[in-house]
Amino acid sequence: MSVDAIRHAADLLRGHRESIDRLDAILVFTLAERFKHTQAVGVLKAQHGLPPSDPARESVQIARLERLAEQADLDPEFARKFLNFIISEVIRHHERHLENGPAVTGGPTQTQGD
C-alpha cells in the first residue's frame, strides 16, 4: 500500500471515529433525558400505589422499537435486547421508589416512555 493510500485510509478512519464519538455523546445524553422522565414516572407510580412494571406497555414498546429498528436497517434482535435492558433498569428504579417511598419531584406527569 502506498503512503498516500495509508494517509487516505487514516483520514477516513479518523472521520468515522469522530462521528462515532459524537453519536456516543448523543446516546448518553438521550438516555439521561429518558431516565429523568422514567424516574418521574417511578415517583408517580409509587405515590399512587401502581406496580413498577407494565408488561402490556413493555410489549407494545418492544414491538414498536423492533419496527423502528427494521426501518433503520438495525438488527431488531439487538434493538429488543437493548430495550429489555433499559426496561429492566427502569423497573429496578421504580421498585426502589416503591420500597423507599416516593420523593416529591417536579417534571412531567405523563407515563409515556416508562
C-alpha positions, 0 to 999 in steps of 0.5 A, a space after each residue: 500500500 502506498 503512503 498516500 493510500 495509508 494517509 487516505 485510509 487514516 483520514 477516513 478512519 479518523 472521520 468515522 471515529 469522530 462521528 462515532 464519538 459524537 453519536 456516543 455523546 448523543 446516546 448518553 445524553 438521550 438516555 439521561 433525558 429518558 431516565 429523568 422522565 422514567 424516574 418521574 414516572 417511578 415517583 408517580 407510580 409509587 405515590 399512587 400505589 401502581 406496580 413498577 412494571 407494565 408488561 402490556 406497555 413493555 410489549 407494545 414498546 418492544 414491538 414498536 422499537 423492533 419496527 423502528 429498528 427494521 426501518 433503520 436497517 438495525 438488527 431488531 434482535 439487538 434493538 429488543 435486547 437493548 430495550 429489555 435492558 433499559 426496561 429492566 433498569 427502569 423497573 429496578 428504579 421504580 421498585 426502589 421508589 416503591 420500597 423507599 417511598 416516593 420523593 416529591 419531584 417536579 417534571 412531567 406527569 405523563 407515563 409515556 416512555 416508562 
